[in-house]
Amino acid sequence: MPLKQSEAIVLRTYPLREADLLVTLFTRVEGKVKGVARAAKKSRRRFGGALEPLTLVRAHYDDREGKELCRLDACDILESPLSSELDYPRIVALEHVAEMLDELLPDREANDAIFRLAVSVLHQLSAGDIWLPLTYFQLWLVRLVGFLPELNECLACGRSLNGSRAFYHALADGLRCEEHKRLASGQLSPESRAMAAQMFRAPVESFAARSLANNEGAPQYADLRKFLVQIIERHIEKKLVTASMLAKL
């Protein structure tokens, strides 16, 4: 049987026996695939630095019917986060992307829209400000997996929230107006909801350029990021490790 080939993003690697690695890939043609890279710790020719997390590769793998794990034969690097300077905030941002993809994507289910989103955002995270590209990724990922609620309407009464305050709760879906908000709710500002609307109409490149020009930092749209992370955590029923790390930056 000939080897399969696909563009793929390396999400996770784990040691397996003395020289092998267990690798989780997000492939373009088959979605999330897990496989074993034999002697990966020793073979520079077949893998080199291609198995570093968030590396975009062309993966060559043998996928036998009835086998849970494929055999990863080789990877050719297409784009690597190691090609640019990495500081701690950028490393955490990249790990956050990997964790969200790993937690939200089902095995063996191709999703070209999410793959293209991830590639474009990873490219923007290679330099400059991290916050708007990261917010863009969270927003679109939550929308593409079907978890994003209506942002301009109260879930309880249907009242329009345009231009007014909106509230969300970690244990409940949707946004609510001030009259119907729950105790201990967070607030999602009109400015953040307006930014979300803009992000649905433009590519990530336009926001990365804007963040560089305006030197926008972590506090801006932090409420939107918190809202999106809570949606994800509610659906996966656990905390994202990297979310707490981002909150401390």
Stockholm file with secondary structure:
# STOCKHOLM 1.0

chainA/1-249         MPLKQSEAIVLRTYPLREADLLVTLFTRVEGKVKGVARAAKKSRRRFGGALEPLTLVRAHYDDREGKELCRLDACDILESPLSSELDYPRIVALEHVAEMLDELLPDREANDAIFRLAVSVLHQLSAGDIWLPLTYFQLWLVRLVGFLPELNECLACGRSLNGSRAFYHALADGLRCEEHKRLASGQLSPESRAMAAQMFRAPVESFAARSLANNEGAPQYADLRKFLVQIIERHIEKKLVTASMLAKL
#=GR chainA/1-249 SS CCCEEEEEEEEEEEEETTTEEEEEEEETTTEEEEEEETTTTTCTTTTTTTTSTTCEEEEEEECCTTCSSEEEEEEEEEECGGGSCCCHHHHHHHHHHHHHHHHHSCBTCCCHHHHHHHHHHHHHTTSSCSHHHHHHHHHHHHHHTTCCCCSSBCTTTCCBCTTSCEEECTTSCSCBCSTTCCTTCEEECHHHHHHHHHHTTSCHHHHHHHHHHHTCCTTTTHHHHHHHHHHHHHHHTSCCHHHHHHHTC
#=GC SS_cons         CCCEEEEEEEEEEEEETTTEEEEEEEETTTEEEEEEETTTTTCTTTTTTTTSTTCEEEEEEECCTTCSSEEEEEEEEEECGGGSCCCHHHHHHHHHHHHHHHHHSCBTCCCHHHHHHHHHHHHHTTSSCSHHHHHHHHHHHHHHTTCCCCSSBCTTTCCBCTTSCEEECTTSCSCBCSTTCCTTCEEECHHHHHHHHHHTTSCHHHHHHHHHHHTCCTTTTHHHHHHHHHHHHHHHTSCCHHHHHHHTC
//
